[in-house]
Amino acid sequence: MNKKQKVFDGIKRQLIVSCQALPEEPLHSPFIMGKMAYAAMLGGAKGIRANSIEDIREIKRMVELPIIGIIKKTCEGSDVVITPTAHEIELLYQEGVDIIALDATKRIRPDGTTISECFPKIRETFKDQIFMADCSTYEEAKVAYELGFDCLGTTLSGYTEYTNDKKLPDTELIKRLVQSFPIPVIAEGGIWTPDELKRVFDLGVHTAVIGTAITRPMEITKRFVQAIQ
């Protein structure tokens, strides 16, 4: 069994937990994210999505689970934040993350290219790396599939200016991707309840990622506070 098959078999029909905290959030710390990942593993998660080399190293020290690695970086003149350039990909590759996720939307990247222009070189350079396409529309996922991405995520539906009216989780998009493409579809974005998670699995996704609803207590608290205001 090759590496890619082993990774995808290990997360099939399982839960991936996203352990991330931005610099302005109280839990921003590799130590805390490592503990968060360990707690997720004890709870039954079979994979972790993590941001930054520092967090990933600590998480790898705490758990032996496949990692979807990203580096979030804000670049002037571009709305692409998730693993925006080849430099971040190189860092994640050298760190040895199982899956590298990057923004695969149609938006212009920091170097002025589109995903269609830059990914062929990335694919050629990192032949043995598993790449996940973070998409916001069906059309973007179709392009990503044709470019040679290994799996498709609905991560950015609702987070691009042309999809910010989408109700999440975007079950319509998830269903279309599952029906259209023979590679793993990863449901991600706006899954808040066990019922919603079951619903996306019933659509036939390979796996699903939950982040905020599990690992961001500030945002969870806000939802409860809003309910009583």
Disulfide bonds with the S-S distance in Angstrom:
none
